[in-house]
Amino acid sequence: MPLKSILVKYWGYTEFRPLQEDIIKSVMDGRDTLALLPTGGGKSVCFQVPALAKDGLCLVITPLIALMQDQVENLKRRNINAAAIYSGMNQRQIELVLDNCMFGDVKFLYLSPERLETEKFLAVLPRLPVNLIAVDEAHCISQWGYDFRPPYLRIAAIREFLPDVPVLALTATATPVVVKDIQNKLSFKEENIFQKSFERSNLTYVVQHEEDKMGRLLKICNRISGTGIVYVRNRRKTREIAEFLNNNKISSNFYHAGLDTTTRDKRQAAWMKGEVRVMVSTNAFGMGIDKPNVRFVVHTDLPDSLEAYFQEAGRGGRDGNQSYAVILYDNSDIIELKHNLNLKYPAVDVIKQVYHTLGNYYQLATGSGKDRSYDFELSEFCNRYNLNPVVSYNALKFLEKEGYISLNEEVGSPSLINIRVKKDNLYRFQVENPYYDLFIKLILRSYTGLFTTFVRISEAEIARRMPMPVNDVIRNLHALNKFGLITYVPRKEKPQLIFLTERLDVSSLQISTYNYKDRLDTAKTRLESVIRYVQSRDTCRSILLLDYFGEKDGKRCGKCDVCVERNRMELKNLEFNKIVEQIKQLLSEQALSMEEIVGLIKGFNDDKILKSFRWLLENDRIVSTDLYKYRWKAGNVKNERKRNDEIF
């Protein structure tokens, strides 16, 4: 089937977005390909269309279980057979998925990178009809990336089993160093990059130094019509800010990973439909979200990196219409950002101690526990051993990135069932056990695919249809499980922690101090980039972001807070830069009066020089001395003029 016919049939689009068709054709030609498309650029279509155009199965490697499940459900809704294998699934679930991939018509198998090295998967891999390896969130493979995950380094090893299968690596954010590293780590046969410019001409970036963040946020919500997202750092703030907005007649709700699945799904659906105007969330909100008409994205806490900020801000204005990405910060936020970085990198000895304590918590003997899943509540764990929750959490996240554990913070994962016996055997059981006959018939009528895969069920819905108490439904399901007729995986009410390897003696736990230091140094560099971004007052916001991602020829957007301030001076960009350069050179060498400065600047009239001088003074780039003279000062901006009056 032609590529565009596939696009029309399954997605309803008649044309590809920019670069999508080029990327797809590169993959169809069997070439290893790296695709850099900004958030909302349609990365998934780039591997889904060629995989559907070829015979066989596409392996999709992604680190996020929630996103994995969401993509599988989206494909199934389009009548495309897809499955997933991830940490926490039991052996029966994994076996069934792999059998369907070998002998069924599964087109997409989603995997977490940790699954690639398991004996069961490696034994089956040569028999899988793989036509493409898609690596999502490919920046995770680079130690220089903002979300480095060591398990991603294992991806290249499976290429030995599939020497003729191309790799498509996809990411929304990567610096030039990371771009090269991705291709190297994935053993690309040749460099092959498709990169869409990171410029978002319809997205206006604004940074405001603000003591009264809530007052400013309220003004933004009142002055910009349409849907918005407010990003905060912790779960408590999501509730507090949503309540504040609701109290001020701004329809809002909050979202974070600690809410159960049903609640999250309902809130997301209400926001997507426009029933709720503003979603206040941690960074848990946004994975797989493609709402085109988000008019503003506000960060009331500083992001950890410009990569993360670009992704989150990029959820605004996907329909191409004017939208705003705003950061509200004060001086204490910079102090907090630096403090949080120290907390995110506990000492290696602390990380090892938390791992040791975790093994004791679950009473695991050394050498046991691999692939076991446990209920995990951080507060309960820390209280029992008198541990600092923030330090312990970051130690666990570090262990997760090293591939020792998997921490699924979501709660309320749905119940699943699969019928293990053939239809004839099930019918015989129903005849011999009339008590269960009606119950089994109801389940068969209510759900499809029970004989071939695990299916999500609702015990409450079954109870309503029977009718019978929910506890009786659960009891019947457990009984059928014991009879060997079904595999029943009950709903998990608590976050899950999975041991990806057997418990190791702490002396055998390998955490390279060299790699640890490199990653910490890289994180510090990213943090400094965030601070430079928010404190800059003389370079267009868009140019700053483009430069960070390697685009050196960015043009002034004319709309951000810096450009608006510059536009007021009625100076061309080149004129302003030349005047500032002369002033900087003069005042870096000696203190001069304003009259002396005007007299020494060459090539410009007095009015333009005075406007540039005034801008530098107001933005704390130059300071006066006791003798009515001025010196150049490179430092923080203490006082800001109000900018972008029309909106902010």
C-alpha positions, 0 to 999 in steps of 0.5 A: 500500500502506498505511504499516503494511503496508509496515512489516510487509512489509519490517521485520516490525513492526506498530507505528511507534516514537514520532514515526515515523508523524507524520514519515512523514505529513508527508513524504507530504503533501509538506512539508519536514521536520526529524526529530530522533530520538536514536541508535536512534530509527529514523531510516531507516524515516522515509524508507524507508517513504514512499519505498516508498509512492510511485512513484519514487526516493528520493535519500539523501545521507549523508557516510559511505561505510561507512554508505552501503554498509551501508544498501544491503546491508540494503535488498537483504536485504529485497528492496528495490532500492538503489544507491550512488554515492560517491567512488572508483567508476569511470565504468563503475560510476557509469554503470551505477547511473544507468542502473538508476535511470533505467530500472530499479526502483531505489528508493533511491540513496545519494549522498555530497554531493560527487557532487551537483555532478558533470556526469554526475549533474546531466545525469541528475537531471532524468530521475530519478523522484525522490519524496523527498530524504532528508538523513542526518546533517543537522547536517553542513550547519550551520557551528555543528554538530559535524561541519560539512562544506561539501559539504553546502551544495550540497544546496539547489542540486539543489532547483531541478531538483526543485521539488515534491520534499520534503526530509526532514532527519534527525539524532540531535543538534542544538542549537537554533541548528543546528536553525534553520540546517539548515532555512535551509540546505536552503531549507525552505518553512516551519519543520517540526520533529519532535523526540523528547525527548533524555531517556533515562530508562533510561540512567544517566549517570556521570562518575568522576574516576579515576587507575586507569582500568583497575582501574575499567573492570574493576570495571564489567565485573564488576559490570554483566552483559551486553554493553558498548562501550569507546570510546577515542581511538586505535587502539593503545589499542583493542588494549591495553585488549582484551588487558587485559580478556581477560587478566582473563577479560572476553571482548573484541575491538578494532575500528578503521578500520585493520582490513580489511573481513573482520576488522571484519565478523567482529568485529562479527558476533561481538559482535552474536551475543554471542560477544564480550562487550565491543568496544573501539573508536575512534568507527569502531564504531557506524555502523549498529549496532543491538544492543538489549541493550548494558548499558554504554558506557564512555569512557576518553578524553574525547569532543570534543563532547557531540553525539558523546558523546550519540550514542555513549553512546546505543548503550546500552539501546536495548531500554529496560532499565537501562543505564549510560554512564560517563566515566572521566577524570583531570586530564591528559585535560582537558589532552590534550583542549585539546591535541588541539583545537589539533592538529585545526586546523593553521594555514591555511598548514600545510593548504595545504602538506600539500595541495601535498605531496600533489600532489607525492606522486602527481606530479599536474600542476595541473588533473589528478587529479579523481576519481582514487583512490590507495592512501594510507598516512599513515606512508609519506607523512609519512616521505617528506616528514618531516611530523608524522603527527598534524598531517598527518592533521588537515590532510587531514581539514580538506581532506576537509571542505572538499570537496577530497579524500575519505579512506577509511581502511578497508582491504580493500574487496571485489572487484567485477565486472559483465558488460558484454555481453549474454547472447548475446554472452557465450555466443558467447565461451564457445563460441569460447573453451572455456578460459574456459567452465567459469570463466564458468559457475561465476561465473554460478552463484555470483552473481546480478545480474551483468548489471545491477549490480556484484556483490561477489565472493570470488576465494578462494571462486571458486578453492575451487569451481573448483578452481584457485589464487587467482592463476589466478582473478585472472588470468582475471578480468583477462583477461575484463576486457581482452576487454571482457566484464566490468568487474573492480574488484580488492580494495583492500588499502590505504586510499584517497585520492580527489581530488574536484577537479582539483589546484589551485595552492596559491595557488588553494586557497580556505580562508576564514580567516574560516570557519576562525576561526568553526569553531575558535571553535565547536569551543572552545565545544563543548570547554568544554561537555564540560569543564563536563559532566565537572567539574559536581558539583551538577547532574544529568547528564541535566539537563545534557545536555538543557539543552545540546540546548535542553530547559530543563525536564529533571527530575532522573534520581535515578540519576546520580552527582550525583543519588546523592550528593544523595539521600544527604543526604535533601534535596529538590531544591528545598530543596538548591538554595535552601540552596546559593543562600543559602550561595553569596551569603553566602560570595561576599561574606565568609568565615564560620564554619560556626556563622555560616552556620547562623545566617544561613540562613533557612527550614531546620533545622540538619540540612539546612543542615549536610548541604548545607554538608558536600556543598559542602565535600566537592565543593570548592565552598567552602574553609576559611581559616586562621581556621576560616572558609569562602569560596565557590570555583567551581573544579575538583573535586579529591577525589570521594567514592565514588558509586553504590556498588551498581554502581561 
